[in-house]
Structures are given as structure tokens and as C-alpha cells.
Amino acid sequence: MCGRVSISGARSDFISYLRNQFQIESMKDDIVLPRYNVGPGQDVIAVLHDGVEYRSGLIQWGFLPPFERDRFQSHKIINAKSETIDSLPTFRQSFQKKRCVIIVDGYYEWKNTLGVKQPMRIVLQSKGYFALAGIWSMSKRPDQTNQFTCAVITVPASKKLQEIHSRMPLVLEGSSLEAWLDTRIQNPQEIRKSMQPMDDSKWSFYPVSSIVNKSTNDVLACIEPLV
């Protein structure tokens, strides 16, 4: 699964990434960086294509299905399994028409060893940003303002990462990333062709402090390796 992420680079570095990867020239002022420990219910940075150009912005992590009646009290979904995303009514519409990516530079997973859970930070060997495949939805808050929510798509863990957890987020790059964000593609079989995980050799991971266990702890110590 995927339940905690980081975007630990400087704002200027992130803007450069958006420009180089998506031709997005600016970033909204309400996006505050760095973030060392972002959890469900908080805002993540998403990129989507509106049919004309790529756009970035904040979106709440915790998917609310478009048909959900009790949108204020409902259980919010943080992950969607790739194996069933196109068959479950909860996700089907967003899978076809409302796909996005969530940009991070690391995510956390807890490795269970003899009942002891050790938090691990998983990053690219290059230490760069990467794109988690996601879906989004729009609903109405009680005050009738729009609420945008998302879920991260997960897949079986790669050979390198399965020692940490049995599942991992679907990470996209290159043509797979472009096709995923192209919402002109709405046939489920065609969409699935874009769901190609990143090369396993690009991953790296290391243990971090249990301070990351609380998502309210959003400090540099969350990403520092244990010595």
C-alpha cells in the first residue's frame, strides 16, 4: 500500500521539475514546500491534463466516490488496487476520465520483522521526483463548495521492494506517464497498457526514525537515515 509520502525538495527545485516534465511554468502560492511527512486527509500535489495543457495543484488525499451521498462523514479511500480499479463502481468513472499523478520524492512503508515495524523511506537512486498514478473525483462539501480528492493506485511490490511490503504505488515515467494523463483514452484495455511500473533497479530505501509514525510530525528528521 502507500499511506505516507514526502516532497522534501525546495520550492524552486519543484518548479524546475514541473517545467521540465510537464511544461508547467509556475506553481500556486498555496503550495508550501518542503513537506517531509504527508499523510491521508492532507493535501498532496497532483498533475493532470485538462485537454489542453498540464495543470498542477493541491488535492486532498482520500478518495470520495462521485456517487457517495454522505460526503462529509464517509470513509475516504487512500489506495485503489490496479487489479480491480476498472471493474469496481467506486473507481470505474475516475479510472476512465479522471486520472492524475501525485508528485513525490519518497514514500514510507513499514517493514514488519518479527512483529516489530520499522519505517522505511523509499526513494529513487537519483534522489529525484517521481509520479504516482492516481485517480481523482469532485464532490460537494456541506457548504456546497467543490472538494477534490484522490487515491493512489497500488500494484504488487517489485522484487526489490517486496521484502518491505507486498504492495507498492504504481510509478509511471516516459510514454506510460503521458498515456496515463491523456484522458482522451477511455477504453479500459487501452488505459491498462499505460500501467507499466518503473524499472525495479531505480529504487533505493533506508530505515528512518519512528518520528514519521505520526503524520503531524512534518520535520526534516523524518527523512534522515537512521545511523
N, C-alpha and C positions, 0 to 999 in steps of 0.2 A: 504494500500500500504506500501511500505518500500522504503524510499528515503534518509536515513541518518543512519550511524552506527558508533560504536566505537569499538576499540580494545585497551583498556586502560591499560592492564597489562604490566608488564616488559617483555622484550625480553626473559629473562631466564624462566619466567613462561610460556610463549607461547611455547617455545621449549619443555618444560616438557609436556605440553598438547599434542603437536603433537606426541611426543614419546609414551605417554601412550595410546592415542586414535587411532593413525594410524601407529605406529611403524616407524615414520619418525625421524631419528636421528639428523638431522641438518637443519638449515634454511639459505637461501641465504642471503648474506651480504646486498643486496639492499632492504631488508625488514626492515624498520625503525619503531620501536615501542618505546613508546606508540603512538596511534592515538586516539584523543578524538572526532573527528568530520569528518567523511569521507563521501563524497557525490558523486553523479553521475559524471562521467568523470574522477574521481580519481581511483587509484589502490586499490583493495581490495585483501585480502589473500584468495586464493582458494585451495581446496584439491580435487584431482581427482585420479582415479585408471587407470594406463596405460596398464592394462592387466597382469602386473607382480607384481607391488607394488604401494603403495600410494605415491603421489608426491604433494608437496606444492609449491606455487609461487604466484607472483603478476599477476593480470589480471584486465583490465580496466572495470569499472562498466558502462555499456551502450552497450547493445547487438546490434551487426550488423548482420543481416541475411546473410547467405553464398551466396545468390543469389543477394544481393544488388549491383547494379552497381556503384552508386556514394558513395563509402565508406567513402570518406573524408567529404562530406557535409551532409550526411544522418542524419536524426533524429535517435537518439540512444534510445533504449528501456531499461528501468531500471527494469521493473517488467513484469512478464508473469502470467496471471491468470491460476490457476490449472484447472479450469473448461474447458478451451478451448485449453490448451497447446498441446494436441495430435492431434487436428483437424486443426489448423491453419498452413498453409505452412511456415509461418515465423519461427515457432518453432519446427515443426514436426521432422526434421532431428536431431537437437540437443537433443530433448527430448528422442529420441531413442538411440543415440550414443555418445552424448557429455554432460553428466551430471556431476555436481560438487557440492561442498558445499562451502559456504563462511563463514569463521570463524569470529565470533564477540563475544563481551561480553555485548553488549547492542545495541538497536536501538532506534531511536527517532520517535515520532509521535506527531502530533499537534492536541490537543483536542479543539474542537470548542464549546465554551459556550457563547451563546447569541452574536455571531459574533466576539468574542474575541478568538484568537488562542493561547493556552498555550502549549509550547513544553513540552513533557513528555519523560522521559527516561525509557525504558522497559528493564528489566534485569531478570535473574534467581534469585530466592530467595537465592540460593547458591553463587551468585556473580561469577559464573564460566563462561567459554566459551561455546558457543553453535553453531550449524551448520545450516545455512540457505540453503535450497535446491536451487540449481541454474542450469542453462544451460550455455554452452559456445560455442563460434564459433571462427573460424580463418578466417581472411581476409587479404588483402594486402594493405599496406599504399601506398601513391603515390610514395615513393622511393623503393617500391617492398619488403620492409621488412615485416615480419609477424606481425599482430596485433591480440591479443587475447582479446575478450570481453565477458561479461557475463550479465545475468539478474537474478534477484531473483524471485522465484516463490511465489505467494501470494494465500491465501485462505481466506474464510470468517473468521472474527475475532471470537475468542473463547468467551464464555460467560463472562469471567473475563475481557477481553480486549475490548469488543465491546463498552464500554462506552467512549473509547478514539477514536476509528476509526472502520469503518465497515469491514476493511480488515487487514490482518497481514501476515508476511512472514511465509512460511511453514518451520517449525523447526523439524529436524529429530534427532533421537537418536537410539542406540541399533541396532537391526536387520533391522529396517527400513532404517537407515543410511547406513548400509553395502549393502543392496539390491539396494538402490538408486545409489550408486557408482559402482555397478557391471554392467559394460556395456556389458557383455555377455547377459544380459537380455534386449531384444529389442522389445518384444511384448508389445504394449501399455497397455493392460489389466494387464499384469504381473507387469509392471512398476508401475501402479497405486496402486497396493497392497502395495507398499513401502511408499506411500504418506500418512503416518499416523502421524498427528500432535502430538506434545509433550503434556503431561498431563497438563491440564489447571492450576492445583494447584501449579505448579512450578514457575509461573510468579509473578513478583512484578514490581511496577512502581512508579515514583515520578516526580514532576514538576522540571524543570530546567530553567536556565536563557535564555532569548531570544537571548543571545550571540550566541547560537547554530544555529540561523536562517541563518547565513552566514557560508557556508562550509569552507571559508578561515580562520575562527576563529577556529583553532585547538589547544585549550588550555585546561588546567585542569578544568577551570571554567565551561566548557561545561557540565561536568558530575556531578558537585556538586549540591546537593539538594537545592532548594530554602528554606529559613528559614522564 
